[in-house]
Amino acid sequence: MSTLYPLRFKTIFKDKIWGGSKIKTVLGKDYSPLANCGETWELSAVAEEPSIIDNGIFAGQDLSSLVKAHGPALLGKKNFERFGNEFPLLIKFIDANADLSIQVHPDDKLARERHNCAGKTEMWYILAADEEARLNVGFNKQTNKEEYLDFLNKGKILDLLNYETVAAGDVFYLPAGRVHYIGRGILLAEIQQTSDITYRIYDFDRKDAKGNLRELHTELAVDAIDFSVVDEYKTHYVAEENIPVTLVNSPFFTTDLFVLTEEIELDYSETDMFRIFIVVEGDVMMTAENNESDLLTFGDVVLIPASVKQLMFSPLGEVKLLEVYIG
């Protein structure tokens, strides 16, 4: 069996009605075939669109096939016992040139019952935002099913939502059931469970290229919504140089932030789990235990199999990395 190594993937570009140009102009993915790209899938095991490996001896194979062939060595033993041959995370970049729809995602229980798949808990890391750009996370007051439907049916749902003005570096955790939408002028990285189930609540009455209103999922959504309110929707953290700072720690994934100003070595010999690194600022040279080096630039995503135990990152200037894992 061939030895696993840090894996890079071909970007999957997604045409969206609300998409813009920041995928090309800010993230630097100027090879996008789309004039206006709303979303990229950087690491996917969604059945219809699995990511294709872009480097090394496994180039051309898809992620799902690699998991089936190398399960525990890729995922780690405990993650393999938990998820089997299903890679559990999906990594995206989203560019909102217009407001996305107001939406909600089901939790694991509801998604298994309705769709035979995982639910969708996610997080956002803001990469760039226009001045005064804002998004919606949750409600602005305690509410319930009846009041929510009253606001929705009267066309006043926007009055019930909590809004947050955002800037680069802001973080939001969105457990399944939390109503949300990304506002125009925002480019972000999204980390989520492997699920493509979205219930659209309201779409600002916009029409598609054929002049049709997009489908809404009012009845499906109402049973998925968590109507509770939390004190703070934005994640507060203090970044530190050259050590990991945890942004999100949940049963679905943990995400740490590295702010690198000097070379660091990471030793995973005492752990057994895959890692995902997302470059959210700057350029960095990554060297694995086989002494092969790879230049990672802003917007790159790399999957580190559980069998890879040593990594070194050498930043070219200040670098920010997100490290994502389950364990």
N, C-alpha and C positions, 0 to 999 in steps of 0.2 A: 504494500500500500504506500502510495506517495506521501511524502511529508507535507503537512499543511504549512501555510505561510500567510503573512498579511495579505488580505484580498481586497482588490479594488474592482469596481463595477461600472458598466456602461450606464450613463444617465438615461432615464426614461423621461421624456418631455411630454407634458400634458397640456393640451389646448383647453383653456377655460374662458368662459364668456367675460370674466372679470380680470383676465390676465394682463400683464404689462410687459415692460422691457427690462426690469431690474435683474432678471435671471441672466441676461446678456451683459448689461452695462455695469452692474455692481458685483455680481458673483463671477463674472468673467466667462460664463458658459456661452461664448459667442458662436459656438458651433450648433446652437439650437436650430432645428429646422423650422421652428415656428416664429412668425413675426411677433406675436405677443404670447408669451408662455406664462401661464398662471401657476404652474406647479411642476416640480420635478420629483421623481421617485429615485432616490439615490441608493436605497438598500431595501429590496422588496422580496417577499416570498408569497405575495398574494397570488393565488392559483392562476389567474388569467394573465398576470404580468410579473413573472419572477425576474429578478435582476440577473444579468449575464456578466460573468467574471471577465475582467478586462486585462488581467496580468498573469504572468507565470504559466506553469504547465496546465493549469485548469482553465485557461482562457477559452471562452466559448461555451463553457458549461453554465447552467443556471444554478442559482443558489439553492433551490429546493432539491435538486438532484445531488448537490454536494452534501447537504444535510443528511439525505438518505444514505449516502455512501460512507460518511465519516461521522455520523451522529455525535457520540460522546467526545471524540477528539475535537470536533468543531464547537459544540455547544457547552461541553462540560458534562460530567456524569449526572449531576443533580438536575441540571436544566434538561438534559435528554430524558431523564425519567419523568419530568414534569410535562414537557412539550412534545416528546417523541420526535417525529420527523417534520414537525411544523416549526419553522423559524419564527420566533415570537414577536419580533419588532419590525416596524416600518419607519424608515427615515425619509423625510421630505424637505424640500424648500418650497415656500409659497410666496408669490409676488401678487399682492392685491392692488391692482390699478383702479379697482372699484370695490365697493363693499361686497363681501361675500354674503351669502344667504344667512339668515338667523337659523341655527341648527342645533341639534342635540344628537348624542350617540348613546346606544343602549349599553348596559353593563353586561358582564359575561353571562349571567343567568338568562336575561331576556334575549340576548343575541343567540345563545345556544338554542333556546326554545323556538325562536322565529326563523333563524337563518343558518343554524348549525355551524356557527363560527364564534370566534372570540368577540367580546365587546371591544369598546374603544375608549380607553383612557389615554390621554395625551398631554404633552407639554409644549410650550412655545418658548423659543429664545429669539428675541428681536435682534435682527442683524442690521437693519437700517429702517428709518422712519422719516417721512416728511414732517415738517413743522406742524404741530398740533394734530398729527395723525392719532387716531384712537381706535380702540377695539371694545367689544362687549364681552364681559365674562360675568355670568350670573345675573341675578335680579338685584334691584336697588332697595327692595324691602321684602320682608317676609310675606309670602303669598301662598296660594293654594290652587288646586286644579280649577275650581269654579271661577275664581277671580282671573286667573290666567286666561281661560277661555273667553271670558267677558272682554278683556282687553284685546285679545286676538280678533274676536268676531266684530268688534267695533273699530278695527283698524288702528288701535292705539298701543299695539304691543311694544313699540319703541319707547313708550313712556314708562314701561315697567323694567327696563333693562339697566344694568350697571355698566358705566363706561369708564375706561381708563385711557388717559393720554400716555403715549409710550415713546421710548427712545431706545437706541441701540444698547444692548446689554440687559434689558428688562426680561423677566422670566415670569411665566404664568403656568400653573399646573391645573389641568382640567380633567377631573375625574369624570368617568362616564355619568351622564345624567345632568351635567351642568350646561345650561344654554349658553351659546356663544356665537360671535361672528368676528371675523377679521376685517378691520376697516381699511379703506383705500389709503394708499401711500405707505404700506407696511411690507417689508421683506423679512421673513422669519424662517427659522429652522423648526421643524416639527418632529418630535419623537413620539411614537404611539405604538399601541399594540397592533399586531397584524390583523387589520380589519378594514374593510372598505364600506362599512355600513353607516350611512348618514341619513338622519331624518330632517328634511327641510321644513322649517316652520313658516318662514316668510322670506320672499325673494325680491322685495322692493318693486314688485309689479313689473319687473323687466322682462323683455321678450328675447327669445333666441334668434338666430340668423333667419329662421323661417317665419318669424313673427308670432311664435307661440309662447305662452307663459310656461315656465318650467313647473314640473310637478311638485306639489306640496304633500307632506305626509302628516297631516294634522292629527289623525287618530293614532297612528303609530307613535308619534312623538310624545303625546300627552302622557302615555303610560311609562315613558322612559325618563321623564323629567324629574330632577331633584329640586323641589321648590324651596329648600332651605337657603338661608343667607349666611355668609361668613363675614367676619370683621374685615379681613384683608384678602383680596384676590391676587394681588401682586406678591411674588416671592421676594422677601428681603434677604440679602446676603452681602457679605463683605469679602471681596476678592483678595487673595493673598498671592504673592509671587512664589512660583515654583513648588507649590504644594496643592493638592486637590482640595477644593471647597465644594461641599455637597449642596446642590441646588434643589434636587428632588430625590426623596427616598421613599419609594412606594413598593407595594407587592408586585407591581407590573414592570418597573425598571427603576434604577438609580442613575442619576446624572450628576457628574462632578465637573467643575470648571477648573482648568489649569491656565494660569497666566504665566507664561514662560519668558524669562529674561536671561536664562542661562541653561546650559545643557543639563538634562536630568536623565537618570536611568531608572527604569521601572522593573521591579522583580515580582513576577507572578508565580513563583515556584511554590508558594504556600496556598495558592487558590486554584480553582478548577472551573473557570467560566469564560465565555467569550466576552470580548470587549469591542465596542465601536468607538472610533475617534472621528470627530467632526471638527474641521478647522473653521472657526468662526471669526478669526482675524489673523492676518499675517501669513508668513511662509515658514515651514519647518522641515528639516531633514530628519527622517525617521530611519533608524537602523535596527533590524531584528537580529536575533541570536545567530543567524547564519551569516552575519556581517554584510548582508545586502542592504543597501541604502535606497531610499525613495524620497523624492522631494514632494511634500504635500503643500498645496497652496490653498488660499481662501476658497471655501466651498467644496473642498475635497472630503470624502468620507471613506474610511478604511475599516474593514472588519478583521479583528485579531482573533484567530481561533484559540480555543482554550489550551491547545497543546503548545502554543507559543508562550514561553515563560520569561523572556527577556526582551525589553525594548529600550531604545535610547532616542530621545528627542533633542535635536540641536536647533534652536530657533535662529532664524535670520531676522534679527530685530525682535520686537515684542510680538508674542504670539498668544492667541487664546484658543484653547482646545476644549471641546466637550467630550468627556469620556462617559459612555453609557454601558451599563451591564445589568445583569439580573443575578442576584446571589446574596 
